[in-house]
Amino acid sequence: MAKNLLIVESPAKAKTINKYLGKDFQVLASYGHVRDLKPKEGAVDPEHDFAMKYEVIERNEKHVDAIAKAAKAADDIYLATDLDREGEAISWHISEILKERGLTEGKRMHRVVFSEITPRAIKAAVAEPRQLSHDMVDAQQARRALDYLVGFNLSPVLWRKVQRGLSAGRVQSPALRMIVEREEEIEAFVPREYWTVEAQLRHADGDFNARLTRLNGKKFEQFDLTTEVDAMAAREALQEAAHGRLVVSEVTSKERKRRPAPPFTTSTLQQEAARKLGFSTSRTMKVAQGLYEGVALGNEGNVGLITYMRTDSTALSNDALGELRALIARDFGDKAVPDAPQFYKTKSKNAQEAHEAIRPTSAMRTPREVAAFLNEEQRKLYELIWKRTVACQMIHATLNTVSVDFALPHVRGGDAAFRATGTTVVDPGFLAVYEEGRDQKSADDDDEGRRLPRLEKGEQVPLKEIAADQHFTEPPPRYSEASLVKALEEYGIGRPSTYASIIQVLLNREYVLLDSRRFKPTDIGRAVGKFLTQHFTRYVDYDFTAKLEDELDAVSRGEEAWVPLMQRFWQPFKQQVDEKTETVDRSEATGARELGADPKSGKPVFVRLGRFGPYAAIGDKDSDEKLQFASLRPGQSMHTITLDEALELFKLPRKLGAAPNGDEVSVGIGRFGPFVKQGSTYASLKPEDDPYTIELPRALQLVADKLEMLANRVIKDFGNGVQVLNGRYGPYITDGEKNARIPKETEPKDLSEAQCLELLAAAPVKKGRFGKKTAAKKEPAAKKTAAKKTATKKAASKKTATKKTTAKKAATKKAAAKKATV
C-alpha cells in the first residue's frame, strides 16, 4: 500500500492528480460531501451552543469506507479538497470521521490547496501543506446551521398558511422577492407616449441620419413631444425652416480609450456564458467543473484546463501574467502588449479565500489546439475563458467619436439643432480578441461602428426628409439568468458558489419559470414571496441578508465567533415564527382576491390558491353551502385575472351536442386537465385544443381515437388477470400487480399463458408509492382459487391499511426534513 493518501472531492480530479504524484501516493475521491446534518428536527440544538448532529451521507458510505481503509495503511494523509469554505468543511468532516474510527493516531494530517490541477501546482501544494482552517469550517457550519434552522422553522409556517410542500430558504427567499417585485413593477407600469425626430440626409459618401437635439430654443428632452399633433407641428416647422438642406455648424472629434474587462470571477463567467452561449448557471458550473478537473488530451492524458471555478478574485499569478504577455506578443505583436501587466481591483471583501481569477492553466493551449479533445459545450466555454483572459492583458482599444451638429437658427418657436454621431475603431487593441456582452444596449452602442462621411463646417447637406416616430416607454425587463446573478452579487445576497443552486431551487420548487429565458414568478411563487415580505420582512431584506453574509465572511477570517452570530439571529427569528404561526390568516397569506359580483347570482367571485394551484370560486365560503369552482387557464394569474376573465371560466362544462348514437358530448376541466366526455368515455384534449372553443366534430374525433386505442390495447387476455397489453412504451405483460417486458425476438400475440407467467415470475417487483416493494404473488395467477383470492385480499387490505399509514407518516417526515433543508 502507498505510504501517502491524498483525498480529493471528485473521481475525475483523482484520476488527473494520480499521474502527477507517483506510486508513493494513493489518490481517492470523497465524491463530494461525506456528512450532513441528520434530516430531522433537533439536528441543530440552539439550547446547547447550536451543537450539530451529523451522519454519513448514505450514497457516499462506500467511498468513506474506502478512504478509511486506505487511511489505516497510510503514514501521511493529505486533505486536498477544494480551496473554498465548502472544501475546507469536507476536509474537516473527513478528518472527524477518521478520528471517530481511531484511524488518525500516529498519522500526520495535512491540508493542501491548489487553484489549478497542473503538475507544478500539485507538487508545490503537497510540498507546502498547512493545517485545517477552523475559522473557515466554523463559517461553513454557521451557514449550514442557519439554512437548516430557517428551513425547518419557516417551511412549516408556509405549509399551514399557503400550501403544503412549500419551502423557504435563507438566501432563496430574498432572490424570490427580487423576481416577484420586478413582476409587480412590470404590472404597475403605465407606458408614456413620446416622439423622436430624425433628419434623413443625403451624401455622396453615404446617406446618414441626425437626431433632433434642440427644439424651441432649449435642449430637446424625451417627453417634450408627447402627442402626434405636437410632433407633426414640430416636424412641419423644422421642414419649413430647413428649405431642403441642413448646414454643418460644428464638427468635433474625440478620441477615447476603452479598457478590457477583468478576468472571470464565478459570477461574471455565469453572466457571460448566459449572454453569449445561452448556458444556465448550473450548466456553466458543470462544464467548468469538468474543464477544471481534467480532460484527456491525447498522449498527455488527463489535464486540468482551467483554474478553480468558484472564486471572487480577479488576480492572476505572476507565472500566468508572464505567459499571457508572451502569447500576446507572439500572436498579436509587441504593440498589443501594454508596458506593464494590468491589475484589476476585486469588489469582494472576502476574495482572499480564492487565490486567482478563472483562467486557462496554460494560455499557450489555444482553443484551436484543444478543440478536438473537447465536446461542444466544453469547447465553447474554454474559448470564452481563454479569450477573456488573453484580452484582459492586452492594450486598450482606441476609438474615435465624431459628432456633427446642424443648427437651424430660424424656426418658429425658437432655434433648433440636429446631431449625427459615429464611432470608428482607430486601434482595436483587446477588441481583436474579445468584447464583453451587455444585458441592454445603450444609444452609444448604436453609434459604434457607424462611420460618417467627411464633413466640414458650413457645408450644406441635402435633406431627404424629417421623420417623426412614435414610441412608448417600456417596463423594466424581467430578470434573465445573467441579470439575476448580477443583481444578487450587487446586493451581496449569497456567494458565487451558491448562485446556481439558488436559481435551481426556485425553478425546482416551481416558484418561478423561464419564459423566453426570463424569470417569471408563478402564483405559488408570488404567494410565498408576498407572505415572506409582509410577515418576515427582516429575513428577506436585502441589506439584512447581505450583512449576514458579511458576518459569515468575518467568521471565516477569524474576526468574529460563530455562536454569538447564531444567537443574534436565532432568538428574534424563533419569536417571530411562533407569533406568525398563530396570527396570520390563510386567505391573506395566499393572496386571495375578491374580483366583484357574479351578475347572475349576485354572489362574490374570488380567486384563491388551492391544493392543486390557483382557482376561481363563486359564493361566500362562510355562508354558502355549495360553491362553484373553476381552475384558471394556462397563462392566467390569480394576481392579474379580471372579473370578466374569471366568469368565462364557469362556462365549463360545455355541452357540445349529441353523438350519432344519441350520447351527450361535453367538455370540461378536471384534476388532470381538460377532457371530452361522451357517455361514460373520457378523452383528454391535446395541447392544441382549447376547451372553451372546441367544437363537436373535433370532440367526437378525440373520443373515437380513445375508443380505438382501448380496443387495440388488449393483445391477449387469459381470463385469470394475466394480460398482454399495448402500453405507452410498447407491448408488455401484466397480472395487475407486476409488469414484465416482452423479449425483443418474441411476437406479443404468440405468447402462451405459461410463457407470460414465467416472464412475470422473473420480473422485478413493482415499487409502491413510498418506495416500498409491493407484495409479490407466491403462486401463479392461474392456480389461485377464487376463495383464496378473496381471503388474501381481505387480509392484505387490513395489513396494507396499517402499513400505508406508517409509511405515509414516515414519508411525510422525510419529505419535511428534505424540504426544510433547502
C-alpha positions in Angstrom: 0.0 0.0 0.0 1.1 3.6 -0.7 2.6 5.5 2.3 0.7 8.7 1.4 -3.1 9.0 1.0 -4.4 12.1 -0.8 -8.1 12.8 -0.7 -9.9 15.0 -3.3 -13.6 15.5 -4.0 -14.2 14.0 -7.4 -13.0 10.9 -9.2 -12.1 12.9 -12.3 -9.8 15.1 -10.3 -8.4 12.0 -8.6 -7.6 10.5 -12.0 -5.8 13.6 -13.2 -3.8 14.1 -10.0 -2.9 10.4 -9.6 -0.4 10.5 -12.6 1.4 13.6 -11.1 2.4 12.1 -7.7 3.8 8.7 -8.5 3.5 5.3 -6.8 4.1 6.6 -3.2 0.7 8.3 -3.3 -2.8 6.8 -3.4 -5.4 9.3 -4.6 -9.1 8.7 -3.6 -12.3 10.7 -4.1 -14.8 11.6 -1.4 -17.5 12.1 -4.1 -18.4 15.5 -2.6 -19.8 16.0 0.9 -19.3 13.0 3.2 -21.5 14.1 6.1 -24.6 16.2 6.6 -27.0 17.2 9.4 -29.4 14.4 10.3 -32.6 15.1 8.3 -34.9 15.6 11.3 -35.8 18.2 13.8 -33.2 18.8 16.5 -30.1 18.2 14.3 -29.1 21.8 15.3 -29.6 22.4 19.1 -29.9 26.2 19.9 -30.0 25.4 23.6 -26.5 23.9 23.6 -24.5 26.4 21.5 -26.0 25.2 18.3 -24.5 21.7 18.6 -24.9 19.8 15.3 -25.7 16.2 14.8 -24.1 14.8 11.7 -24.4 11.4 9.9 -22.5 10.0 6.9 -24.5 10.6 3.7 -25.9 7.2 2.7 -24.8 7.3 -1.0 -21.2 8.0 0.0 -20.8 5.4 2.7 -18.8 3.1 0.4 -16.4 5.9 -0.5 -15.9 6.8 3.1 -15.2 3.2 3.9 -12.6 3.1 1.1 -10.9 6.2 2.5 -10.9 4.7 6.0 -9.3 1.5 4.7 -6.6 3.4 2.9 -6.0 5.7 5.8 -5.4 2.7 8.1 -2.4 1.7 6.0 -1.0 5.2 5.2 1.6 7.2 7.2 0.6 10.6 5.9 -2.9 11.8 5.0 -3.3 14.8 2.7 -6.7 16.5 2.6 -6.8 18.1 -0.8 -10.5 19.1 -1.3 -11.4 22.4 -2.9 -9.9 25.6 -1.6 -13.2 27.4 -0.5 -15.2 27.0 2.6 -17.2 24.0 1.4 -13.9 22.3 0.5 -12.4 23.1 3.9 -15.6 21.7 5.6 -15.4 18.5 3.6 -11.7 18.0 4.7 -12.8 18.7 8.3 -15.6 16.1 8.1 -13.2 13.5 6.7 -10.7 14.1 9.5 -13.5 13.9 12.1 -14.8 10.6 10.7 -11.2 9.2 10.7 -10.8 10.4 14.3 -14.0 8.8 15.4 -12.9 5.5 13.9 -9.5 5.7 15.6 -7.5 6.0 12.4 -5.5 9.2 13.0 -3.3 8.2 15.9 0.4 8.2 14.8 -0.6 9.6 11.4 0.4 13.0 10.0 -2.7 15.0 8.7 -2.0 17.7 6.1 -4.3 20.2 4.4 -3.2 21.1 0.9 -4.8 23.6 -1.5 -4.3 24.5 -5.2 -6.2 26.6 -7.6 -5.2 24.6 -10.7 -4.6 21.0 -11.4 -1.2 21.0 -13.0 2.0 19.0 -12.0 3.7 22.2 -10.8 0.7 23.4 -8.7 0.0 19.9 -7.2 3.6 19.2 -6.3 4.0 22.7 -4.8 0.8 22.3 -2.7 2.0 18.8 -1.3 5.4 20.3 -0.5 3.9 23.1 1.5 0.9 21.8 3.4 -0.9 23.7 6.1 -3.3 23.0 9.0 -7.1 22.9 8.7 -8.6 26.4 8.9 -11.2 26.1 11.8 -12.3 29.6 11.1 -13.4 28.6 7.5 -15.0 25.4 8.9 -16.9 27.5 11.5 -18.2 29.8 8.8 -19.4 26.9 6.7 -21.0 25.2 9.8 -22.7 28.5 10.7 -24.1 28.9 7.2 -25.4 25.3 7.2 -27.0 25.7 10.7 -28.6 29.0 9.6 -30.0 27.4 6.5 -31.3 24.4 8.4 -33.0 26.5 11.2 -34.7 28.8 8.6 -35.9 25.8 6.6 -37.1 23.7 9.5 -38.9 26.6 11.2 -40.2 28.7 8.3 -41.3 26.0 5.9 -44.0 24.6 8.2 -45.5 28.1 8.5 -45.8 28.1 4.7 -47.4 24.7 4.8 -50.1 25.9 7.2 -50.7 29.3 5.7 -50.0 29.0 2.0 -49.8 25.4 0.7 -48.3 22.1 1.8 -44.9 21.0 0.5 -43.5 24.5 0.2 -40.1 25.6 1.4 -38.4 28.8 2.4 -34.6 29.3 2.4 -32.4 32.0 3.9 -31.0 33.0 0.6 -33.5 31.7 -1.9 -36.3 33.8 -0.3 -34.7 37.3 -0.9 -33.9 36.1 -4.5 -37.6 35.2 -5.0 -38.6 38.6 -3.5 -36.4 40.2 -6.2 -38.2 38.4 -9.0 -41.7 39.0 -7.6 -41.0 42.7 -7.0 -39.8 43.1 -10.6 -43.0 41.4 -11.8 -45.1 43.8 -9.7 -43.2 46.7 -11.2 -44.0 45.5 -14.7 -47.7 45.1 -13.9 -47.9 48.6 -12.3 -46.0 50.2 -15.1 -48.0 52.8 -17.1 -46.5 53.4 -20.6 -45.9 57.0 -21.6 -46.0 58.2 -25.2 -43.1 60.2 -26.6 -41.9 61.1 -30.1 -38.5 61.3 -31.6 -37.5 63.4 -34.7 -34.7 62.5 -37.1 -33.4 64.2 -40.2 -32.6 61.8 -43.1 -29.6 63.3 -45.0 -28.2 62.5 -48.4 -24.4 62.5 -49.1 -22.2 61.2 -52.0 -20.2 59.1 -49.5 -23.3 57.5 -47.9 -26.7 58.6 -46.5 -27.0 59.1 -42.7 -29.4 60.2 -40.0 -29.2 63.0 -37.5 -31.2 63.1 -34.2 -33.1 66.3 -33.0 -31.1 67.6 -30.0 -32.6 71.1 -29.6 -36.1 72.5 -30.1 -37.9 75.7 -29.3 -34.7 77.3 -28.1 -33.8 74.6 -25.5 -32.3 71.1 -25.2 -34.7 68.5 -26.6 -35.8 66.1 -23.8 -37.5 62.7 -24.1 -41.0 63.9 -23.1 -41.0 67.3 -24.9 -43.2 65.8 -27.7 -45.9 63.5 -26.3 -48.7 63.7 -28.9 -49.0 63.2 -32.6 -50.4 66.7 -33.0 -47.3 68.3 -31.3 -44.9 66.0 -33.1 -46.3 66.8 -36.6 -46.4 70.6 -35.8 -42.7 70.4 -34.8 -41.8 68.4 -37.9 -43.6 70.9 -40.2 -41.8 73.8 -38.6 -38.4 72.1 -38.9 -39.1 71.1 -42.5 -40.1 74.7 -43.4 -37.0 76.2 -41.8 -34.6 73.8 -43.4 -35.5 74.6 -47.0 -34.4 71.2 -48.2 -30.9 71.2 -46.6 -29.1 71.3 -43.2 -25.9 73.3 -42.7 -23.0 71.9 -40.6 -22.5 74.2 -37.7 -19.8 72.3 -35.8 -17.7 69.2 -36.2 -16.0 67.7 -33.1 -13.7 64.7 -33.0 -12.8 63.0 -29.7 -10.5 60.0 -29.1 -11.2 57.8 -26.2 -9.8 54.6 -24.8 -11.7 51.6 -23.7 -10.1 49.2 -21.3 -10.7 45.4 -21.3 -12.9 43.7 -18.8 -11.2 41.9 -15.8 -10.6 38.1 -16.0 -13.6 36.0 -15.0 -14.9 35.5 -11.4 -17.6 32.9 -10.9 -20.4 35.4 -11.3 -19.0 37.2 -14.3 -18.4 33.8 -16.0 -22.0 32.8 -15.3 -23.3 36.1 -16.7 -21.2 36.0 -19.9 -22.0 32.3 -20.5 -25.7 33.1 -20.2 -25.4 36.1 -22.5 -23.1 34.7 -25.2 -23.6 30.9 -25.0 -27.2 30.7 -23.6 -25.9 28.5 -20.8 -27.8 28.3 -17.5 -25.8 29.0 -14.3 -25.9 25.3 -13.3 -24.8 24.2 -16.8 -21.9 26.7 -16.8 -20.7 25.4 -13.4 -21.0 21.8 -14.5 -19.0 22.3 -17.7 -16.4 24.5 -15.9 -16.0 21.7 -13.2 -15.1 19.2 -16.0 -12.5 21.6 -17.5 -11.0 22.2 -14.0 -10.8 18.5 -13.0 -9.2 17.4 -16.2 -9.8 16.4 -19.8 -8.0 13.7 -21.7 -5.6 15.4 -24.2 -4.3 12.5 -26.3 -0.8 11.4 -25.2 -0.8 13.9 -22.4 -3.5 12.1 -20.6 -5.9 14.0 -18.2 -5.1 17.7 -18.0 -6.8 20.4 -15.9 -7.5 23.1 -18.5 -8.8 26.0 -16.2 -8.2 27.2 -12.7 -10.7 26.7 -9.8 -14.1 28.0 -11.0 -15.5 29.2 -7.6 -13.8 32.5 -6.9 -14.4 36.2 -6.2 -10.9 37.1 -7.2 -9.7 38.9 -10.3 -6.0 38.4 -9.5 -3.6 36.5 -11.8 -0.4 34.8 -10.7 2.9 36.2 -11.9 3.6 33.0 -13.9 0.2 33.4 -15.7 0.9 37.1 -16.4 4.3 36.3 -17.9 2.8 33.5 -20.1 0.0 35.8 -21.3 2.3 38.6 -22.3 4.5 36.2 -24.2 1.5 34.7 -26.1 0.1 38.2 -26.9 3.5 39.3 -28.3 3.7 36.1 -30.4 0.2 36.2 -31.8 -0.7 39.9 -31.9 2.7 41.6 -32.0 4.6 43.7 -29.4 2.3 46.7 -29.9 -0.6 44.7 -28.4 1.3 44.2 -25.1 1.0 47.1 -22.5 4.1 48.4 -20.9 3.2 46.7 -17.6 0.8 43.9 -16.6 -2.7 45.1 -15.9 -4.2 44.5 -12.4 -7.8 44.6 -11.5 -9.5 45.6 -8.3 -11.7 42.9 -6.7 -15.1 44.0 -5.5 -15.5 41.2 -2.9 -14.3 41.8 0.6 -13.5 38.1 1.0 -11.7 37.4 -2.2 -8.6 36.1 -0.4 -10.4 32.8 0.1 -9.8 32.0 -3.5 -6.4 32.8 -4.9 -7.0 33.6 -8.6 -9.5 34.5 -11.2 -10.8 31.8 -13.6 -8.2 31.4 -16.3 -6.6 28.7 -18.6 -3.9 26.8 -16.7 -1.8 27.5 -19.7 -2.7 30.2 -22.2 -0.4 28.5 -24.7 -3.1 25.8 -25.0 -5.2 27.8 -27.5 -8.9 26.8 -28.1 -7.9 25.6 -31.6 -5.3 23.2 -30.2 -7.6 21.5 -27.7 -10.9 21.7 -29.6 -10.5 18.1 -30.9 -10.5 16.8 -27.4 -13.5 18.7 -26.1 -17.2 18.3 -26.5 -19.2 21.3 -27.9 -20.1 22.8 -24.5 -16.5 22.4 -23.2 -15.1 23.9 -26.4 -17.4 27.0 -26.2 -16.7 27.7 -22.5 -13.0 27.1 -22.7 -12.8 29.5 -25.7 -14.8 32.1 -23.7 -12.4 31.8 -20.7 -9.3 31.8 -22.9 -10.4 34.9 -24.9 -11.4 36.9 -21.8 -8.1 36.1 -20.0 -5.9 37.0 -23.0 -7.9 40.2 -23.7 -7.5 41.4 -20.1 -3.7 41.7 -20.5 -3.8 43.4 -24.0 -3.6 47.1 -24.7 -6.7 49.2 -24.5 -8.8 49.8 -27.6 -8.7 53.3 -29.1 -12.0 54.7 -30.5 -12.7 57.9 -32.3 -16.1 59.5 -32.0 -17.1 62.2 -34.5 -20.1 64.5 -33.7 -21.6 66.7 -36.4 -24.1 69.4 -35.4 -26.6 71.0 -37.7 -28.0 74.3 -36.4 -31.4 75.7 -37.5 -31.5 79.2 -36.2 -34.7 80.4 -37.8 -37.5 78.1 -36.6 -41.0 79.0 -35.4 -40.8 78.9 -31.6 -37.0 79.3 -31.3 -33.8 77.8 -32.7 -33.3 74.0 -33.2 -30.5 71.6 -34.0 -29.7 68.1 -35.1 -26.7 65.9 -34.3 -25.2 62.9 -36.1 -22.7 60.7 -34.3 -20.4 58.0 -35.5 -17.6 56.0 -33.8 -14.8 54.2 -35.5 -12.1 52.0 -34.2 -8.6 53.5 -34.5 -6.7 50.6 -32.9 -8.7 47.6 -31.8 -6.3 46.6 -29.0 -8.1 43.9 -26.9 -11.2 44.1 -29.1 -9.3 42.0 -31.6 -9.8 39.1 -29.2 -12.9 39.7 -27.0 -15.7 42.2 -26.2 -17.9 41.9 -23.1 -21.6 41.3 -23.6 -24.3 43.6 -22.3 -27.8 42.9 -21.0 -29.2 46.0 -22.5 -28.0 48.2 -25.4 -27.5 52.0 -25.0 -27.7 54.8 -27.5 -23.9 54.8 -27.7 -23.9 51.1 -28.8 -26.0 52.2 -31.9 -23.4 54.8 -32.8 -20.5 52.3 -32.5 -19.3 51.1 -35.9 -21.2 53.8 -37.7 -18.9 55.8 -40.0 -20.0 59.3 -41.0 -18.9 61.0 -44.3 -16.2 63.6 -44.0 -18.0 66.9 -43.4 -16.7 70.5 -43.0 -18.2 73.4 -41.0 -20.5 75.4 -43.3 -21.1 72.6 -45.6 -24.7 72.2 -46.9 -26.1 68.7 -46.8 -29.3 67.8 -48.8 -32.2 66.8 -46.7 -34.2 63.8 -47.8 -36.9 64.3 -45.2 -37.6 64.8 -41.5 -39.3 61.9 -39.8 -41.2 61.9 -36.5 -41.7 58.5 -34.8 -44.0 57.4 -32.0 -42.6 55.4 -29.1 -43.8 54.2 -25.7 -41.7 53.8 -22.6 -41.2 50.1 -21.7 -41.4 48.5 -18.3 -38.2 47.1 -16.7 -37.4 43.7 -18.2 -37.8 40.5 -16.2 -34.5 39.1 -14.9 -32.5 36.8 -17.1 -30.0 34.4 -15.5 -27.2 36.9 -16.3 -29.0 39.9 -14.8 -30.3 38.0 -11.8 -26.7 36.8 -10.9 -25.5 40.4 -11.4 -28.2 41.7 -9.1 -27.6 39.0 -6.4 -23.9 39.9 -6.5 -24.6 43.7 -6.3 -26.9 43.2 -3.3 -24.5 40.9 -1.6 -27.0 38.0 -1.5 -25.4 34.6 -1.5 -21.9 33.9 -2.8 -20.6 32.8 -6.2 -20.7 29.2 -5.3 -24.4 29.4 -4.4 -25.9 31.4 -7.3 -26.5 28.3 -9.5 -28.2 26.4 -6.6 -30.4 29.4 -5.6 -31.7 29.6 -9.2 -32.2 25.8 -9.4 -34.2 25.7 -6.1 -36.5 28.4 -7.3 -37.1 26.5 -10.6 -37.4 23.1 -8.9 -40.0 24.4 -6.4 -41.9 26.0 -9.3 -41.8 29.4 -7.6 -40.5 30.7 -10.9 -40.5 29.6 -14.5 -38.4 30.6 -17.5 -40.4 32.5 -20.1 -38.3 33.4 -23.2 -35.2 32.9 -20.9 -36.5 35.4 -18.4 -37.7 34.6 -14.8 -41.5 34.9 -14.3 -42.9 34.1 -10.8 -45.7 31.6 -10.6 -48.8 32.2 -8.5 -47.3 30.0 -5.8 -44.0 31.8 -6.0 -45.8 35.2 -5.7 -47.8 33.9 -2.7 -44.7 32.7 -0.9 -42.7 35.9 -1.9 -45.5 38.2 -0.7 -46.1 36.2 2.5 -42.5 36.3 3.5 -42.1 40.0 2.5 -45.1 41.0 4.6 -44.6 38.8 7.7 -40.9 38.1 7.7 -39.7 41.4 6.3 -36.3 41.3 8.1 -35.4 37.9 6.8 -36.0 38.7 3.1 -34.5 42.2 3.4 -31.6 42.6 1.0 -29.4 44.6 3.4 -30.0 42.1 6.3 -29.1 39.1 4.1 -26.0 40.9 2.8 -24.9 41.9 6.3 -25.3 38.3 7.4 -23.1 37.2 4.5 -20.5 39.7 5.6 -20.6 38.4 9.1 -20.1 34.8 7.9 -17.1 36.2 5.9 -15.8 37.7 9.1 -16.1 34.3 10.8 -14.1 32.7 8.0 -11.3 35.3 8.5 -11.3 34.7 12.3 -12.6 38.2 13.1 -15.9 37.0 14.6 -17.1 34.0 16.6 -19.9 31.9 15.1 -22.0 31.1 18.1 -22.8 34.7 19.1 -23.7 35.4 15.5 -26.1 32.4 15.6 -27.7 33.6 18.8 -28.3 37.1 17.5 -30.1 35.6 14.5 -32.0 32.8 16.2 -33.8 34.4 19.2 -35.8 37.1 17.3 -36.3 34.7 14.4 -37.9 32.0 16.5 -40.0 34.5 18.3 -41.4 35.8 15.0 -42.1 32.3 13.7 -44.1 31.5 16.8 -46.1 34.7 16.6 -46.9 34.5 12.9 -48.0 30.8 13.2 -50.8 32.0 15.5 -51.8 35.3 14.0 -51.7 35.2 10.2 -55.0 34.4 8.3 -54.6 31.9 5.5 -56.6 33.8 2.9 -54.4 36.8 3.3 -51.3 34.6 3.2 -52.2 33.0 -0.2 -53.0 36.4 -1.8 -56.8 35.6 -2.2 -58.7 38.4 -4.1 -62.3 39.3 -4.4 -62.9 40.3 -8.0 -66.5 41.5 -7.8 -70.0 40.0 -8.0 -71.4 37.4 -10.3 -74.1 39.2 -12.4 -76.4 36.1 -12.4 -76.4 35.2 -8.7 -75.1 38.4 -7.1 -72.6 36.2 -5.2 -69.0 37.3 -4.7 -66.3 36.0 -7.1 -62.9 35.1 -5.6 -59.6 33.8 -6.8 -57.6 31.7 -4.3 -54.6 29.4 -4.2 -55.6 25.8 -3.5 -54.0 22.4 -3.1 -53.7 21.9 -6.9 -53.0 25.6 -7.8 -55.0 28.8 -8.3 -58.7 28.6 -8.9 -61.8 30.9 -9.1 -64.9 30.4 -6.9 -68.4 31.9 -6.9 -70.0 32.2 -3.4 -69.1 33.0 0.1 -67.3 30.1 1.8 -68.7 31.2 5.2 -72.4 31.4 4.2 -72.9 29.4 1.1 -73.3 25.6 1.4 -72.2 24.9 -2.2 -69.6 27.0 -4.0 -68.8 26.9 -7.7 -65.2 26.2 -8.6 -63.1 26.6 -11.8 -59.4 26.2 -12.5 -57.5 29.1 -14.0 -56.4 28.6 -17.6 -52.7 28.2 -18.5 -51.0 31.6 -18.6 -53.6 33.2 -16.3 -52.5 34.5 -12.9 -54.7 35.0 -9.8 -52.9 38.3 -9.3 -53.9 39.8 -12.6 -57.1 38.0 -13.7 -60.2 40.3 -14.1 -63.8 39.6 -13.1 -64.9 39.0 -16.8 -62.0 36.6 -17.4 -62.9 34.7 -14.2 -66.6 34.5 -15.2 -65.6 32.9 -18.5 -64.1 30.0 -16.6 -67.5 29.0 -15.3 -68.8 28.3 -18.8 -67.4 24.8 -18.4 -68.5 22.1 -18.6 -69.9 23.0 -22.0 -72.5 20.8 -23.8 -71.3 20.4 -27.4 -74.3 18.3 -28.7 -75.1 14.7 -29.3 -73.0 11.8 -30.8 -74.6 9.7 -33.6 -75.7 7.1 -31.0 -77.5 9.8 -29.0 -74.9 10.2 -26.2 -74.5 13.7 -24.9 -71.0 15.1 -25.6 -69.5 17.7 -23.3 -66.1 19.3 -22.5 -64.8 20.2 -19.0 -61.6 20.5 -16.9 -60.7 18.0 -14.3 -57.8 17.4 -11.9 -55.7 16.1 -14.8 -56.6 18.8 -17.3 -59.2 19.4 -20.0 -61.3 16.5 -21.3 -64.2 15.5 -23.6 -66.9 13.2 -22.3 -69.2 11.0 -24.4 -71.5 8.8 -22.4 -69.0 7.0 -19.9 -65.9 7.6 -22.1 -63.5 10.3 -21.3 -60.8 11.6 -23.7 -58.1 14.1 -22.8 -57.7 17.2 -25.0 -54.5 17.6 -27.0 -52.2 20.7 -26.2 -53.6 22.4 -29.3 -57.2 22.0 -28.2 -58.9 24.8 -26.2 -61.8 23.6 -24.0 -63.6 27.0 -24.4 -63.6 26.9 -28.2 -63.5 23.2 -29.2 -66.5 22.1 -31.4 -68.5 18.8 -31.7 -66.7 17.2 -34.7 -63.3 17.6 -33.0 -64.6 16.2 -29.7 -66.1 13.2 -31.5 -62.7 12.6 -33.2 -60.9 12.6 -29.8 -63.4 10.1 -28.3 -63.1 7.9 -31.4 -59.3 7.9 -31.1 -59.6 7.0 -27.4 -62.0 4.1 -28.1 -59.7 2.8 -30.9 -56.7 2.9 -28.5 -58.7 1.0 -25.9 -59.8 -1.6 -28.4 -56.3 -2.2 -29.5 -54.9 -2.1 -26.0 -55.6 -5.8 -25.2 -53.4 -8.0 -27.3 -54.3 -11.2 -25.3 -56.4 -11.9 -22.2 -56.1 -15.3 -20.5 -59.1 -14.7 -18.2 -57.3 -15.0 -14.9 -55.9 -11.4 -14.6 -52.9 -12.1 -16.9 -53.0 -9.9 -20.0 -50.7 -8.9 -22.9 -51.3 -5.2 -23.4 -50.2 -2.3 -25.7 -48.7 0.3 -23.4 -47.2 3.8 -23.8 -43.8 2.3 -24.4 -44.8 -0.7 -26.3 -46.3 -4.2 -25.6 -45.9 -5.7 -22.0 -47.4 -8.4 -19.8 -49.2 -7.7 -16.5 -51.2 -9.5 -13.8 -52.3 -6.3 -12.2 -49.5 -6.3 -9.6 -46.4 -6.9 -11.7 -45.4 -5.9 -15.2 -43.0 -7.8 -17.4 -41.1 -6.9 -20.5 -41.5 -8.9 -23.7 -38.2 -10.2 -25.2 -37.4 -8.4 -28.5 -37.4 -11.5 -30.6 -40.9 -12.6 -29.3 -44.1 -11.7 -31.1 -46.6 -10.5 -28.3 -49.7 -12.2 -29.9 -47.9 -15.6 -30.0 -47.2 -15.7 -26.2 -48.7 -18.5 -24.3 -50.1 -18.3 -20.7 -47.1 -20.4 -19.4 -44.6 -18.0 -21.1 -46.3 -15.0 -19.6 -46.3 -16.5 -16.1 -42.6 -17.4 -16.4 -41.8 -13.8 -17.5 -43.9 -12.3 -14.7 -42.1 -14.5 -12.1 -38.7 -13.3 -13.3 -39.8 -9.6 -13.4 -38.7 -7.2 -10.7 -41.3 -6.4 -8.0 -43.0 -3.0 -8.6 -42.3 -0.4 -6.0 -45.2 1.2 -4.2 -45.9 4.9 -3.8 -43.4 5.4 -1.0 -40.7 3.3 -2.4 -41.7 0.1 -0.5 -41.9 -3.1 -2.6 -45.4 -4.4 -3.1 -46.0 -8.0 -2.1 -45.5 -10.4 -5.0 -47.8 -13.3 -5.5 -46.4 -16.6 -4.2 -48.3 -18.7 -6.7 -49.0 -18.3 -10.4 -52.3 -16.4 -11.1 -53.8 -19.4 -13.0 -53.5 -21.7 -9.9 -55.2 -19.5 -7.4 -58.8 -20.3 -6.4 -61.5 -17.6 -6.1 -61.8 -18.3 -2.3 -58.1 -18.0 -1.7 -58.1 -14.7 -3.7 -60.9 -13.3 -1.5 -59.2 -14.3 1.7 -55.8 -12.9 0.6 -57.5 -9.6 -0.4 -59.2 -9.2 2.9 -56.1 -10.0 4.9 -54.0 -7.8 2.7 -56.3 -4.8 3.0 -56.1 -4.8 6.8 -52.3 -5.2 6.7 -51.9 -2.6 3.9 -54.0 0.0 5.8 -51.7 -0.2 8.8 -48.6 -0.2 6.6 -49.8 2.7 4.4 -50.5 4.9 7.5 -47.0 4.2 8.9 -45.3 4.6 5.5 -47.3 7.8 4.9 -46.2 9.3 8.3 -42.6 8.3 7.6 -42.7 9.7 4.1 -44.2 13.0 5.3 -41.5 13.3 8.0 -38.7 12.5 5.5 -40.2 15.0 2.9 -40.5 17.6 5.6 -36.8 17.2 6.5 -35.7 17.2 2.9 -37.7 20.4 2.0 -36.8 22.2 5.2 -33.1 21.9 4.5 -33.3 23.6 1.0 
